Amino acid sequence: MSIPSKPSALPFHRIARALLATFAILSTPSHAHETVLPQLPGMTMNSLNGVPQARYVRTSDRDGQLRVTADFADHDGEALRLSFSMHPEASLASMQAFGFKQAELTAMHQACMRDANCSPAEFDQRMKRYYREHALRAREIPGKPTRLSVDIPTVVRRNRAQVQPLVAALRQLGSERGLETEGLMAAATALVQGGLAYRAPAALEDGRETLGFYTPPRALEKGYGDCDTKSALLAAIFANLGEERIIGVGVPNHYLLGVARQPRDGEMSVEYRGEPYVLIEAAGPAQRRLGDVSKQTRVAFAEGQEIRIDPIF
């Protein structure tokens, strides 16, 4: 069905359903329910129980690169330090390819109004394609606005290469300390849990709706994130360390990871497609080993709450 070019010809509820997505945004999900200690990038966090202080310091080099030095403790309380450089442009580009701008949605609407061949169904397809291209999931509920959430697997796959400077620093640390892949994964987990602050990203940045989420390079640039941001960062790091399959695990108001291997004594796991995945809490600030999960996660599984599995790699 073709439509006239004047605005009144396109059914308003179809346009409104797409544009009102701005008012029905779901961060996927956000805010880990654990005790959060005040910690800002570049500042120290008071040591607890003899654990070394955590610091995340960023400085700009003469060539425009960002130099990051992270001091944190591993799961045995031993002090570790990682230093790496990254290009701020990579962080900016990753965020520009994510989320949405209201101006872009409005421009799509206006373009459809000018196109006599743009039917309501065609406009819906354009909107869905836009969301996919920007790593967003759109869920339609009859009678309600479209609900958006972060497509974390897509974000991780797109940004896998962007965390390689950090991975190179991890491998150097592993070489110095004789760490194999599992030891590197544990060090990466400790870094993300405690080296980066637990803090919710801004919902709006440079005019772009972020759904309260940072891409992995943006999290490294800023030095903080919450459960979904940190899980995406840790998954991107893991993807460079080995061939282990990784899943994202969404429970109500929380997000964590799973890595494919047999669970050991005391480790919590979830089965996906007949294979066990050991659960990993990336959120912090609590330092948790692989398989050691928060009370919130245990309750979600014990009570049979809604669990969503996102295959990542």
C-alpha angles and dihedrals in degrees: 000000000000121000134209117255096244114102097240091065096071110075107256096219091060092053092042092051090059099039095043089062083095088072097047103053122154119197102214086257125313146200116035110228098231131113108279121207118208107261129154128186111274094018130099125251117218111258116247125207091350095306111147118257118267120231132175110189126181126191132172120241123217090255091057097257121135115238114207126193118185123191114190142140127256121227091275092055094253116146116247133183130199127184127186141150129233138177114248087213089067090056092048093047092050091054094046088057090052136065123006145270121224088221090059092051091048091050090052090051092050092047090053091050090055093048112082089199095054105106123184089259091052091049090052090052091050090052093048091049090050091052093049092049090053095048095253130134118217118204119189121207117187111255094009136088119271110271119220129204136169118272093220097180090056092047091051095048093048093050101039092106093046093069095052094105088061091044090053089054090049091051090051089052089049092051091052094048100035095246121167124205095285091049090051090050090051091050091049090050092051090049094052093043098047110007093060117054121245104243134135114248119237115274091221124039125172089343093306122119107233099178086231092296135122126204115237096263091046091051090052091048094048097037098225147069143150131248100296095039092049093045091054091049093049092047090053090051093047090051088063096046103058149335097270115134114245132203133186116229120205120196124170108301093348142078132199141156139252128206122202112250140101112282118241127216111308095006117128118223142171128218119234122179091345095308128105119238119195110225122238127194110214098171102082148148082153109076106234127175122226108290095021108111137182125264088249091059093046091051092049091055095040093051095044094242119173110290123190122198119205114191106217106170 
